[in-house]
Amino acid sequence: MSTVQRRLGLLAAALLVLAACGVGTDDSPRDIPAVDQKELGVNTDRGAGATTGTARIYLLSPVVSGQGPTLQPVARDVPETPTEVLTSLFGGANTNELARQFRTAIPGGTRMLSARLQGGTLRVNVSKELLQLSGGDLVDALAQIVFTASEVEGVRGVKILVDGADQQWPAGDGALQSEPLTVYDYPGLVVSAQPAYPAIPTPSQPA
């Protein structure tokens, strides 16, 4: 065999090896293995939690010029217990939510020390970082905790303690109170999805 023939033979063998390593096209759709699947549009931040599931926490909506802050529920894939839901809330917004300009008023580093439901009142014991807030920021943070806790079945009121000590907290109007807080203490912070009540018809006049 001549040198040229040997070289041509080696070149043909090399081309066959390269062809075998290439990625062929599929003639028909094929299933992606479950381990390689990922839901589109869902964030999987381990700290803040994925934007999926049936549990809900409340974050502050993006700022709109001329409007005050409002709360909006977002999904979390956690067990719907006080401890799990509030722990997720204290984790803050995840990457997708931050990109959409959602935020939290709860200071970073705030920890939930315990949550116990007694007779419809959820006693939430948090770390002292919450006391860093004042004014509207404190009201927003409290409302986030109260609305999120009230999503849990059986919760009718929320008592927030700091390092085990009772506190007086401002309601939406700024008035301090010692009683358990409810969603009704923070009116107007959550935009209702309910349609406005129809106007009361005017009684017809007798002919």
Secondary structure, 3 states (H helix, E strand, C coil): CCHHHHHHHHHHHHHHHHHHHCCCCCCCCCCCCHHHCCCCCCCCCCCCCCCCCCEEEEEECCCCCCCCCCEEEEEECCCCCHHHHHHHHHCCCCHHHHHCCCECCCCCCCCEEEEEEECCEEEEEECHHHHHCCHHHHHHHHHHHHHHHCCCCCCCEEEEEECCECCCEECCCCCEECCCECHHHCCCCECCCCCCCCCCCCCCCCC
